Amino acid sequence: MKTKSIFAMSALALLVLGGCQTPQQKAETQLKEFITAFEAEVKPMNIEAAIASWDASITGNDADYTKSEEIRLKLTEVFSDSVRFAQLKQLKDEGNVKDSLLARQLDVLYSGFLRNQVPAALLEAVIKMETNLEKKYSNFRAEVNGKSLTDNDIEGILGDSKNSKELEMAWNAHKRIGQVVAADVVELVKQRNAIAQSLGFDNYQVMSLSLSEQNPDEIEALFDELDNLTRDAFAALKGEIDAYLAKRYGISKEKLMPWHYQNRYFQEAPKIYSVDLDKYYADKDISALTATFFNGIGIGVDDLVASSDLYEKPGKNQHAYCTDIDRSGDVRVLCNLKPTYGWMNTNLHEFGHAVYAKYNNPELPYFLRDAAHSFTTEAIAMIFGRCAGSPQWMLDMGIITAQEREAITADAYNAFKLEQLTFSRWAQVMYRFEKAMYANPDQDLNALWWSLVEKYQMLKKPEGRNEPDWATKIHVALYPCYYHNYLMGELLASQLHYYIAQNVLGAANVDAISFVGKPEVGTYLKEKVFMPGMRYHWSEMIERATGEKLTAKYYSMQFVK
């Protein structure tokens, strides 16, 4: 009887204590319980979805795509739960969650649920359309004279051939994917808009930025600023490009067409300077160089290389990406490596994403074990990708001699500057096209595309061309309203480069440094960028890591002089 009385008194005491909880304690207890239950349900589903998507991109098999689609639908159903969303909304509206770590998880989960609070039929339709489009892009091969060509093959022709007819045929062959997918992409855009409008947003582009903690007006202002910063410098360099290419192809500058600019979109700089970076990588093992570099700065990647798929195979996705399977170390990279400067850059880039994911803080809550923002992981990828064209990095990695470094440094910098400004203008096209497309998908998108290409890239539209060339870019269909993050990533990459050079390495000459064999660089990045994860809003993370908010001044200092 005595024991029973003690238990009864304990239960009563707990009841009294529970009833005496403050609004903050009550709200935070509810949120903790919600998070625990939701993580237990959704974590294994996320893992299964990531593996299914990975398998589909490796094999190109219909069965794998079907499985990936089915799991994505299940995940969407979970995040569409209106009862759970109502719980989160009430907690958010009441404002009683004061603990910073819990409040941050609440923000992240709320945004994840909000974007899915639409009719299930709409969400299911979008997922099915995306899966179908992914399959079409992955399986498409350009054909020239009856020969099937990969994207690498097309890039090779555009980069190497001096025959205008051959260039035109290769460029046109690749653009035929636009006719295959354009109608589907437009319908997908309208479905995405329907979702956004059902949630009270003007369109999907506005929703996408807002729910990723970016103010659409601020992004617009940033791109206007960058347009003003880069326009004149790019115009001058474009004159150099045209003079060089006209001489290369034996034609007048007025006859230069988009297929003369050495890649499918003029998103990369033509090789107009005497330095040929490809030749330095022609006999190199790109994967081995990548591993040596990262391991040398204290960011081990041997396990990541072992779990990745880095070379071409039939049916495989022809692009490159990194995926974090479980937020606990299973991180994989997909590439289609060739011994070229471009693939050296890409592999370093993708493993930049990979180390950001690998070195998250395992003590952080599951839902905060991710990059502060998609563009912050892009910045890390870019700061490493840039190394591939740095003569000092190439010397320190044993790729070139000291004499070769001296011989190519000036041209390598000019090529780097041209690469950055070329990409900056291309990113303007992508950002502004998507913004306008989602505002009005029924407009003449073919004309819109070429008006932007002519304005920002200063390319000439082929006479009478009226094809859905905008739809040939896979990002428009499958990675919507994301491209602006690449340019924001470049800004942050420059900001981090200057901070590391001056404050971590104590370098007097910021432009002449490399990170090779500098473990202090890895330590800084792990502690200040990787491990904070989503603990802070991206703006706060950047300020904590560099002492300043995101700014364009370092990008301008590097490339607009």
C-alpha positions in Angstrom: 0.0 0.0 0.0 2.8 2.4 0.8 4.5 1.8 -2.6 1.1 2.4 -4.4 0.7 5.7 -2.5 4.2 6.8 -3.6 3.3 6.1 -7.3 0.0 7.8 -6.9 1.7 10.9 -5.4 4.3 10.9 -8.2 1.7 10.7 -10.9 -0.2 13.5 -9.2 2.9 15.6 -9.0 3.7 15.1 -12.7 0.1 16.1 -13.5 0.4 19.2 -11.5 3.8 20.1 -13.0 2.4 19.4 -16.5 -0.6 21.7 -15.8 1.8 24.4 -14.6 3.9 24.4 -17.8 4.3 27.8 -19.2 3.1 28.4 -22.8 6.7 28.2 -24.0 7.3 24.9 -22.2 4.1 23.4 -23.5 4.8 24.5 -27.1 8.4 23.3 -27.1 7.3 19.9 -25.6 4.7 19.5 -28.3 7.2 20.4 -31.0 9.8 18.0 -29.6 7.2 15.2 -29.7 6.2 16.1 -33.2 9.8 16.1 -34.5 10.7 12.8 -32.8 7.7 11.0 -34.4 8.1 12.7 -37.8 11.8 11.9 -38.1 11.2 8.2 -37.3 8.7 8.1 -40.1 10.3 10.2 -42.8 14.0 9.5 -42.4 13.9 5.9 -43.8 11.6 7.2 -46.6 14.1 9.9 -47.5 16.9 7.2 -47.7 14.8 4.9 -49.8 13.9 7.8 -52.2 17.5 8.9 -52.5 18.7 5.4 -53.3 15.9 4.9 -55.8 16.7 8.2 -57.6 20.4 7.3 -57.7 19.7 3.8 -59.1 17.5 5.3 -61.8 20.1 7.9 -62.9 22.7 5.2 -63.1 20.8 2.6 -65.1 18.2 4.6 -67.0 15.8 1.7 -66.6 12.0 2.2 -66.6 11.6 0.0 -63.5 14.0 2.2 -61.5 12.3 5.4 -62.6 9.0 3.9 -61.6 10.3 2.9 -58.2 11.7 6.4 -57.7 8.4 8.0 -58.6 6.5 5.8 -56.3 8.6 6.7 -53.3 8.6 10.4 -54.1 4.8 10.2 -54.1 4.8 8.6 -50.7 7.0 11.3 -49.3 4.8 13.9 -50.8 1.8 12.4 -49.1 3.6 12.6 -45.8 4.3 16.3 -46.2 0.8 16.9 -47.5 -0.7 15.8 -44.2 -3.1 18.7 -43.3 -3.4 17.7 -39.6 0.4 17.8 -39.1 0.6 21.1 -41.0 -2.1 22.5 -38.8 -0.1 21.6 -35.7 3.0 23.3 -37.1 1.1 26.3 -38.2 -0.5 26.7 -34.7 2.9 26.5 -33.1 4.3 29.0 -35.5 1.4 31.5 -35.2 1.4 31.4 -31.4 5.1 32.2 -31.3 5.8 30.4 -28.1 8.7 28.3 -29.3 11.7 30.4 -28.1 14.5 27.8 -28.0 16.6 28.8 -31.1 17.3 25.2 -32.2 13.7 24.2 -32.0 12.5 27.4 -33.6 14.9 26.8 -36.5 13.5 23.3 -37.0 10.0 24.7 -36.9 10.8 27.1 -39.7 12.3 24.4 -41.8 9.5 21.9 -41.3 6.8 24.6 -41.8 8.2 25.5 -45.2 8.5 21.9 -46.2 4.9 21.2 -45.3 3.5 24.5 -46.7 4.7 23.8 -50.3 2.7 20.5 -50.2 -0.6 21.8 -48.8 -2.3 21.4 -52.1 -4.6 18.8 -53.7 -2.9 15.4 -53.9 -3.8 15.1 -57.5 -1.8 18.2 -58.4 1.3 17.0 -56.6 1.0 13.5 -58.1 0.7 15.0 -61.5 3.8 17.1 -61.1 5.9 14.1 -59.8 4.7 11.9 -62.7 5.6 14.6 -65.2 9.0 15.2 -63.7 9.8 11.5 -63.8 8.7 11.3 -67.4 10.8 14.3 -68.4 13.9 13.0 -66.5 13.6 9.8 -68.4 13.4 11.7 -71.8 16.4 13.8 -71.0 18.5 10.9 -69.7 17.7 8.7 -72.7 18.0 11.3 -75.5 21.0 11.1 -77.7 21.7 13.6 -80.5 22.1 12.1 -84.0 24.4 13.4 -86.7 24.6 11.6 -90.0 22.9 8.5 -88.4 25.4 8.4 -85.5 24.2 8.6 -81.9 26.2 11.2 -79.9 26.4 11.8 -76.2 26.5 15.3 -74.7 30.3 14.8 -74.2 30.5 14.0 -78.0 28.6 17.2 -78.9 30.7 19.3 -76.6 33.8 17.8 -78.2 32.7 18.7 -81.7 31.7 22.2 -80.7 35.0 22.8 -78.9 37.4 21.3 -81.5 35.9 21.5 -84.9 36.7 24.5 -87.2 34.1 23.5 -89.8 31.0 25.8 -89.5 28.7 23.2 -91.2 29.8 20.5 -88.8 29.3 22.8 -85.8 25.9 23.8 -87.0 24.8 20.2 -87.4 26.1 19.2 -84.0 24.4 22.2 -82.3 21.1 21.6 -84.1 21.2 17.8 -83.3 21.4 18.6 -79.6 18.7 21.2 -79.8 16.2 18.6 -81.0 15.6 17.5 -77.5 13.6 20.8 -77.2 11.0 19.6 -79.6 10.7 16.3 -77.6 10.1 17.9 -74.2 8.8 21.5 -74.7 5.1 20.8 -74.5 5.6 18.7 -71.4 7.7 21.4 -69.8 5.0 24.1 -70.4 2.3 21.9 -68.9 4.6 21.2 -65.9 5.2 24.9 -65.4 1.4 25.5 -65.3 0.9 22.7 -62.8 3.7 24.1 -60.6 2.0 27.5 -60.9 -1.4 26.0 -59.9 0.3 24.6 -56.7 1.9 28.0 -55.9 -1.4 29.9 -56.5 -3.3 27.5 -54.3 -1.0 28.5 -51.5 -1.4 32.2 -52.1 1.7 33.0 -54.1 1.7 34.8 -57.4 3.5 31.9 -59.2 5.9 29.1 -58.6 9.0 31.2 -59.0 7.9 33.6 -56.3 7.0 30.6 -54.1 10.2 28.8 -54.7 12.4 31.8 -53.6 10.2 32.7 -50.7 10.1 29.2 -49.2 13.9 28.9 -49.6 14.3 32.0 -47.4 15.1 34.4 -50.3 13.2 37.6 -50.9 12.3 37.8 -54.6 12.8 41.6 -54.7 16.2 41.3 -53.1 17.3 38.7 -55.7 16.0 40.9 -58.5 18.0 43.9 -57.1 21.1 41.7 -56.8 20.9 40.6 -60.4 20.3 44.1 -61.6 23.4 45.2 -59.7 25.5 42.3 -61.2 24.1 43.2 -64.7 25.4 46.8 -64.2 28.7 45.6 -62.8 29.5 43.1 -65.6 27.8 44.5 -68.7 30.6 46.8 -69.9 33.4 44.4 -69.0 31.7 41.6 -70.7 31.0 43.7 -73.8 34.7 44.4 -74.1 35.6 40.7 -73.7 32.8 39.7 -76.1 34.6 41.9 -78.7 37.8 39.9 -78.1 35.9 36.6 -78.4 34.3 37.6 -81.7 37.6 38.7 -83.2 39.3 35.5 -82.2 36.5 33.2 -83.3 36.0 35.0 -86.7 39.7 34.4 -87.4 39.5 30.8 -86.2 36.6 30.0 -88.5 37.6 32.2 -91.4 34.4 34.2 -91.4 33.4 37.8 -90.6 32.3 38.7 -87.1 28.8 39.4 -88.4 28.5 35.7 -89.5 29.2 34.3 -86.1 26.4 32.1 -84.9 25.7 30.4 -81.5 27.3 27.2 -82.6 30.6 29.0 -83.0 31.0 29.7 -79.3 32.4 26.3 -78.4 29.6 24.9 -76.2 25.9 24.4 -76.4 24.8 27.4 -74.5 27.7 29.8 -74.4 27.6 29.2 -70.6 31.3 28.5 -70.6 34.0 30.8 -72.0 35.5 30.0 -75.5 39.2 29.2 -75.5 40.5 32.4 -76.9 43.7 32.6 -74.9 46.9 30.7 -75.7 46.7 28.6 -72.6 45.2 25.1 -73.3 44.3 23.7 -69.9 43.0 20.5 -71.4 46.4 19.4 -72.4 47.6 19.4 -68.8 44.9 16.9 -67.8 45.0 14.7 -70.9 47.0 12.0 -69.2 45.8 12.6 -65.7 43.5 10.5 -63.4 40.9 13.1 -62.5 39.4 11.1 -59.7 42.8 10.4 -58.1 43.8 14.1 -58.3 40.5 15.0 -56.6 41.0 12.6 -53.8 44.7 13.6 -53.3 43.7 17.3 -53.0 40.8 16.9 -50.6 42.7 14.4 -48.4 45.6 16.9 -48.3 43.5 19.7 -46.8 42.1 17.4 -44.1 38.8 16.6 -45.8 39.0 12.9 -46.6 37.0 11.7 -49.6 38.2 8.1 -50.2 34.9 6.7 -48.9 33.0 9.1 -51.1 34.9 8.1 -54.2 34.3 4.4 -53.4 30.5 5.0 -53.3 30.3 7.2 -56.4 29.8 6.4 -60.1 32.2 8.5 -62.1 32.4 7.2 -65.7 30.1 6.9 -68.7 27.8 4.0 -69.3 24.8 3.4 -71.5 21.5 4.8 -70.2 23.3 6.7 -67.4 22.4 10.3 -66.7 24.9 12.3 -68.8 25.2 15.2 -66.3 26.9 15.5 -62.9 25.5 15.8 -59.4 26.0 14.9 -55.8 23.4 13.3 -53.5 23.4 12.9 -49.7 21.6 9.6 -49.1 21.1 9.7 -45.3 22.6 12.9 -43.8 24.9 10.5 -41.9 27.8 10.1 -44.3 26.5 8.1 -47.3 27.2 10.7 -49.9 27.6 9.9 -53.6 28.8 11.7 -56.7 27.7 11.0 -60.3 30.0 12.1 -63.1 31.0 11.1 -66.6 34.7 11.8 -66.3 37.0 12.5 -69.2 40.7 13.7 -68.8 39.9 17.3 -69.5 40.0 20.6 -67.6 36.2 20.8 -67.7 35.8 17.5 -66.0 38.6 18.3 -63.5 36.6 21.4 -62.6 33.3 19.5 -62.4 34.7 16.7 -60.3 36.2 19.1 -57.8 32.9 21.0 -57.8 30.8 17.9 -57.1 33.1 16.7 -54.4 32.8 20.1 -52.9 29.1 19.4 -52.5 30.0 16.0 -51.2 32.4 17.2 -48.4 29.8 19.8 -47.3 27.3 17.0 -46.8 29.7 14.5 -45.3 31.1 16.8 -42.7 27.8 18.0 -41.2 27.5 18.0 -37.4 26.1 14.6 -36.3 24.9 16.2 -33.1 22.6 18.6 -34.9 19.0 17.5 -35.2 18.3 15.5 -38.4 16.2 18.2 -40.1 19.1 20.7 -39.7 21.8 18.4 -41.1 21.9 20.1 -44.5 23.6 23.1 -46.1 22.5 26.5 -44.8 21.1 27.1 -48.3 21.5 25.5 -51.7 23.7 28.4 -52.9 26.0 28.0 -49.9 26.8 24.5 -51.0 27.2 25.8 -54.5 29.8 28.3 -53.2 31.8 25.5 -51.7 31.6 23.5 -54.9 32.7 26.5 -56.9 35.6 27.5 -54.7 37.0 24.0 -55.3 36.0 23.8 -58.9 37.9 27.0 -59.6 41.1 25.3 -58.5 41.3 23.3 -61.8 42.3 26.4 -63.7 44.7 27.9 -61.1 48.3 27.6 -62.2 49.5 27.7 -58.6 47.1 24.9 -57.7 48.3 22.9 -60.7 51.9 23.5 -59.7 51.3 22.4 -56.1 49.5 19.3 -57.3 52.4 18.3 -59.6 50.4 18.8 -62.8 52.7 21.5 -64.2 56.3 22.8 -63.7 57.3 26.1 -62.2 58.3 27.2 -65.7 54.9 26.3 -67.1 53.2 28.2 -64.3 55.1 31.3 -65.2 54.3 30.9 -68.9 50.5 30.4 -68.4 49.6 32.6 -65.4 48.5 35.7 -67.2 46.5 33.9 -69.8 45.0 31.5 -67.2 43.8 34.5 -65.2 42.3 36.1 -68.3 40.6 32.8 -69.2 39.3 32.6 -65.6 38.0 36.1 -65.7 36.3 35.5 -69.1 34.9 32.2 -67.7 33.3 34.0 -64.8 31.9 36.9 -66.8 30.6 34.6 -69.4 28.8 32.5 -66.8 27.5 35.6 -65.1 25.8 36.7 -68.2 24.4 33.2 -68.9 23.0 33.1 -65.4 21.2 36.3 -66.1 19.4 34.6 -69.0 18.4 31.6 -67.0 17.1 33.7 -64.0 15.2 36.2 -66.1 13.7 33.5 -68.4 12.3 31.5 -65.6 11.0 34.5 -63.8 9.2 35.6 -67.0 8.1 32.1 -67.9 6.4 31.4 -64.6 4.8 34.9 -64.7 3.2 33.9 -68.1 3.8 30.4 -69.5 1.5 31.1 -72.4 3.7 33.8 -74.0 6.0 33.1 -76.9 8.7 31.4 -74.9 10.9 30.9 -78.0 11.0 34.6 -78.6 11.5 35.4 -74.9 14.5 33.0 -74.8 16.3 34.6 -77.7 15.5 38.2 -76.6 17.3 37.4 -73.4 20.2 35.6 -75.1 20.7 38.6 -77.4 20.5 41.1 -74.5 22.7 39.4 -71.9 24.9 37.1 -73.9 25.1 39.3 -76.9 24.6 36.4 -79.3 22.8 36.6 -82.6 19.7 34.5 -83.1 19.9 32.3 -86.3 17.9 33.8 -89.1 14.2 32.7 -88.9 14.8 30.3 -85.9 11.7 29.5 -84.0 12.5 26.4 -81.9 12.0 25.7 -78.1 15.7 26.1 -77.4 14.9 27.1 -73.9 13.6 23.5 -73.2 17.0 21.9 -74.1 18.4 23.1 -70.8 17.5 20.4 -68.3 17.5 22.8 -65.4 14.4 24.6 -66.8 12.4 21.4 -66.5 13.8 19.5 -63.6 15.6 22.0 -61.4 13.3 24.9 -61.5 14.0 28.4 -60.2 17.4 27.3 -59.0 19.9 28.7 -61.4 20.3 32.1 -59.7 21.8 30.2 -56.8 24.8 29.3 -58.9 25.6 33.0 -59.4 25.0 33.7 -55.7 27.3 30.8 -55.1 30.0 32.5 -57.2 29.7 35.7 -55.1 30.1 33.7 -51.8 33.0 31.7 -53.3 34.9 34.9 -53.9 34.0 36.2 -50.4 35.2 33.0 -48.8 38.4 33.0 -51.0 39.4 36.4 -49.8 38.5 35.6 -46.2 40.5 32.3 -46.2 43.5 33.9 -48.0 43.7 36.9 -45.6 42.5 35.5 -42.3 43.2 31.8 -42.4 46.4 31.6 -44.5 47.6 35.2 -43.9 48.5 35.6 -47.5 49.8 38.9 -48.8 48.9 38.1 -52.4 45.3 36.8 -52.5 45.4 36.0 -56.2 48.4 33.7 -56.0 47.4 31.3 -53.3 46.3 27.7 -53.5 44.9 25.5 -50.8 47.0 22.4 -51.6 48.4 20.8 -48.4 46.8 23.4 -46.2 44.7 21.4 -43.5 43.9 24.7 -41.8 41.6 25.5 -44.8 39.7 22.2 -44.2 39.5 23.0 -40.5 38.0 26.4 -41.1 35.5 25.2 -43.6 34.4 22.3 -41.4 34.0 24.5 -38.3 32.5 27.6 -39.8 30.6 26.4 -42.9 29.9 22.7 -42.9 29.1 21.8 -39.3 26.7 24.7 -38.6 24.4 23.1 -41.3 21.0 24.8 -41.2 21.5 25.9 -37.6 21.3 29.5 -38.8 19.6 31.4 -41.6 22.1 31.4 -44.5 22.7 35.2 -44.1 23.7 34.7 -40.4 25.9 31.8 -41.3 27.8 33.8 -43.8 28.2 36.7 -41.4 29.5 34.4 -38.7 31.9 32.7 -41.1 33.3 35.8 -42.9 32.4 38.8 -40.7 30.2 40.3 -43.4 26.9 39.6 -45.0 26.8 38.4 -48.6 28.3 41.0 -50.8 29.2 41.3 -54.5 32.4 43.4 -53.8 34.8 40.5 -53.7 33.5 39.0 -56.9 33.9 42.5 -58.5 37.4 42.7 -57.0 38.3 39.4 -58.7 36.7 39.7 -62.1 35.6 43.3 -62.8 38.8 45.3 -62.6 
